[in-house]
Amino acid sequence: MNKKLKNLVKESYNNGQLDQETVVYIAARLSRKDLKHYISLLKQEEAKHEVLVTSAEKLSSEDVGKIQKLYPGMNVIHSVDKSMINGVRIVENNKEYEINLNRTFHDIIGFLSTHD
């Protein structure tokens, strides 16, 4: 059944985009157990098409354009996290890249406090 569900996930896409009508059609015909697994597989597949960008401030359209060029064909989703102070976090298909001034400060303070 796992292979069948993986094929259904592939069929849920039309031209690289998730087709809502197809998803609804498939979901209505699955058992509760298979539906949970199908949704889980869809989420995993969607994660392959998304890049999550978090920054301390709203990015300019120029910066978003630069990120989009780095990840062609991917859906760039931007969010703001004021606790970052300054920096950016990029998550792409389970890979996370982060440059964060707040974390750097804490690392420096931690290093200094252990070497008194």
C-alpha positions in Angstrom: 0.0 0.0 0.0 2.9 2.3 0.7 4.0 2.3 -3.0 0.4 2.9 -4.0 0.2 5.9 -1.8 3.5 7.3 -3.1 2.1 7.0 -6.6 -1.1 8.8 -5.5 1.1 11.6 -4.2 2.8 11.9 -7.6 -0.6 11.9 -9.3 -1.7 14.7 -6.9 0.6 17.2 -8.8 -0.2 18.9 -12.1 2.7 20.8 -13.7 4.7 20.8 -10.5 1.8 22.3 -8.5 -0.5 20.5 -6.0 -3.9 20.0 -7.6 -6.5 20.6 -5.0 -9.3 18.8 -6.9 -7.2 15.7 -7.3 -6.3 15.7 -3.6 -9.9 16.0 -2.6 -10.9 13.2 -5.0 -8.2 10.9 -3.7 -8.7 11.7 0.0 -12.5 10.9 -0.3 -11.6 7.4 -1.4 -9.0 6.4 1.2 -9.5 4.7 4.6 -8.7 6.8 7.7 -5.4 5.0 8.1 -4.3 5.5 4.5 -5.5 9.1 4.5 -3.2 9.9 7.4 -0.3 8.3 5.6 -1.3 10.1 2.3 -1.3 13.5 4.1 2.0 12.8 5.7 3.5 11.9 2.3 2.0 15.0 0.8 3.6 17.2 3.5 7.0 15.6 2.8 6.6 16.2 -0.9 5.5 19.8 -0.4 8.6 20.4 1.8 10.8 19.5 -1.2 9.2 22.4 -3.1 9.5 25.0 -0.4 12.2 27.2 1.1 11.4 28.7 4.5 13.2 32.0 5.1 13.1 33.6 8.5 14.7 37.0 9.2 14.6 39.7 11.9 13.0 42.2 9.6 10.8 42.0 6.5 13.1 41.3 3.5 13.1 43.7 0.6 11.8 42.5 -2.7 15.4 42.7 -4.0 16.5 40.3 -1.3 13.6 37.9 -1.9 14.5 38.0 -5.6 18.1 37.0 -4.8 16.9 34.1 -2.7 14.5 33.0 -5.4 17.4 33.0 -7.9 19.3 30.6 -5.5 16.3 28.3 -5.4 14.7 28.3 -8.9 11.3 26.6 -9.1 10.9 26.6 -5.3 8.2 28.4 -3.3 10.0 30.9 -1.0 8.0 31.5 2.2 9.2 34.4 4.3 8.5 35.0 8.0 9.8 37.5 10.5 11.2 36.6 13.9 12.2 39.7 16.0 14.1 37.5 18.5 16.8 36.9 15.9 18.0 40.6 16.3 19.8 40.4 13.0 20.4 37.5 10.7 18.6 35.0 8.5 17.6 31.3 8.7 16.9 29.3 5.5 15.4 25.8 5.7 15.3 23.8 2.5 14.2 20.2 2.5 15.5 19.4 6.0 18.7 21.4 5.6 19.0 24.5 7.8 21.3 27.4 7.3 21.4 30.1 9.9 23.4 33.3 10.5 22.1 34.9 13.6 23.7 37.8 15.6 21.7 36.8 18.7 23.1 33.3 18.7 26.6 34.6 18.1 26.4 36.9 21.1 25.2 34.0 23.3 28.0 31.8 22.0 30.6 34.5 22.8 29.2 35.0 26.3 29.1 31.3 26.9 32.7 30.9 25.7 33.9 33.8 27.9 32.1 32.6 31.0 33.7 29.2 30.7 37.2 30.7 30.4 37.2 33.0 33.5 
